[in-house]
Amino acid sequence: MILLHATRKLFERLPLGEQGLLEATPRSEWLFEAESIEANPLSGWHGNVVTYQRRNCLLLVNDETRFPLFLPALTKPDFAELNDRFVDALMNTLLKCGADQDQLDAAQRLLRPLQIDTLCNRSAQATLNRMSQELEHALHYDNINVAEITGYRQGAWLAQTPRNVKGQGVLWPQKAMLELLSGLAQGSKPQDDNQREEATTSLHAIRD
């Protein structure tokens, strides 16, 4: 599983079942069929619902790397499909950040269903709040309509800003996430052609 620590505002919008899991859908059932990982290196995110231009949006940040994901203009069905939306946002934001194929493959192998709770780390929450303010300013300054974007480019833009993390000093989210994936890629076995084709077809095409 991939743990997502949600604010109460986000948690109450999600149609969660037992153990904080969303129901598998045709788009996300492949995640539930994958072999479980006891200690998933991609696990550990904080998320909150933010409102821009009267639209519900979702902002996520990875606890370890402070890598951000921005999911704009969500509707009620999107919250039920959060597993699929998370995969889409992560892989396409990585592409916008210049991830190579080995890094993308490493991330792909670790994708699993989200397991959601309301635990909160103050440091990660502070980063999330700061990013929300920066994003609100950027959307206004550039006159961007959140209903007309995918959020990949905005997530990549946030990832290029250094973040002060208590006990760790300064982190560059884009650099930290890509280095994490590079390390995982080096320690994994190469995929055969069938595995690589399956991984590629499960991703969404970049839409912006």
N, C-alpha and C positions, 0 to 999 in steps of 0.2 A: 504493500500500500504506500501511498504518498500522503503524509499527514499535512492537513491544512488547518491552521488555527484561525478560526473565523471570529470576527466581532459578533456581538449579539445581533446587531442589525443584519448582518449577512446570514448568520446561522438560522434566524427565524424565516428567511425567505427560501430556504432550501428544503425540498421534500425528502427528508432523510429517513431511512429505515433503521434497522438495528445496526449497532456499532458505528453509527455516523456515516453510513454509506448511502449513496444515491443508487437508485434502481438501474440495473443494466438496460441499455436501449440498443436498438440495431446499430447505432453509431459507436457505442462504447463497449459492446459485449466482448470484443477482442481483448480489451484490457483485463476483464474478469477471467478470461480463459488462460492468461499468461501465468507461468509458474510464479509463486509468491517469492518475495525477497525479504529475508529476515531483517536486514539493515540496509535499506535503500538509500544510496548516496544522494538521490534527488529529493528525498523526503524532508519535510520541514519548511512550510510556507506560512506566511500570515496574509490574511485577506480582509478587505472591507468594501462595502458598497459605498460609492461616492456619487453624488449627483452633480452633473454638469449639464447646463442648458435643459434642465427639467428631465433629463434622461438618467436612468439608473445605469451606472457603470461599475465595473469591478477592477480593483487595483490589488495586485498580489506582489509580495516580495519574498524571495528566498532567504531563509534565516542565515545560512552560512555565507553566501556570496553577496547577498543584498541585490540579486538580479531581479528586475521588475517585469511584470506582465500587466498590460492594460487591455481590458475587454470592454469596449464602449457600447452604449445604447442597448443594454440587455432587456429582453422581454421575459415574461414568466416562463415560457418554454425553454429559454436559454439557461435559466437557473437549473431546470431539470436535466439539461444536457451539459452540465458543467464539466463532467469528465471529458467529453469531446471538445468543448470550448477551451479547456485547459491545454490539451494536447496541441490543438491548432495554434493557440497563442504562443506556447513555449517554442515549438519547432520553427514557426515563422519568425518569431522575434530573434531566435538564434541565427537564422539565416540573415536577417537584417544586420546582425552584429558581426557578420563575416565568418560564422562557424564553417569549418570544412566538413567533408563527408565523414571522416573518422569521428569527429566530435558529434555530429548529428546522429550517427549510428550508435554511439555510446549513450546518448540521451534516449534514443528510440528503444534500446534494450531495457531501459529502466522504467519506462512508462507503465504505470499501474493505476488502478482506481484511486480516487481521492477518499481519504478517511478524515472526517471533519469533526472538530471539537471546538470548544471555546477557551482553551488555554491561551494565555497571552504572555509573551515576552516583551517587556517594556522597551528594550533596545530596538527590537524589530518593529514594534508598533510605532516608535518614534520615527524610524526611517520611513515607514509607510505614510505617516502623517505629513512628513516633510515632502515626500514625492507627490502627494496629493496636492499640496499647495503649489509646487512647481508646475505641475501639469495643468492646474486650473489657470495659472498665469499664462502659460504657453498657448493654451487653447484660445484664450481671450486675445492675446497679443497678435497671434497669427490668424485670427478670425476663422478658426477651424470648426466646422459643423461635426459634432461627435456622431451624428446619425449617418455620416457619409464616409467614415473611416473604419479601418479594421483594428487599429490600435498597435499594430506591429512596429510601425515607425516611431510612434511615441514611446513605446516601451524601450526600444533601442536607444532613443535619445536620453531617457532617464538613466539607462545603464552606463552612460558615458560620464556621469557625474560622480566624483569620489564621495564616499560616505564614511563618517566617523562612527566606529563601532566600539563600544565599551569593551576594554580588554583586548582588542585586536588592532587598535589604531585606525588607519585610513585604509579603506577597501575601494578598489575600482570594480564595480559589479560586473561589467562586461569581461574584463581581464580575469577576474576571479572565477567566473562561471566557465569560461572557455578553458582555463587552466585545469579546473576540476574535471571537465569532460575529456581533455587530452590525457590526463592521468588515468582515467577510467578506460579510455580507448587503448592505451598501451598495455594495460593489465588484462585485457579481454582477448578471447580467441577471435580470429577473423571469421566473418560471416561467409557462408557459401553463397552461390548465386541465387538460390531459391530464397534464402533468408533475406538477402539484400533486396530482392524484388518485392517480397512481402512487406518489408519495412517501408519501401518507397511508396507503394500503393496505398498504405494506410495514412499517409500524410496528406494534408490539404495543399493545394497550390497557393502560392502567394497571390493575394488579390489587390495589392496596392503597390 
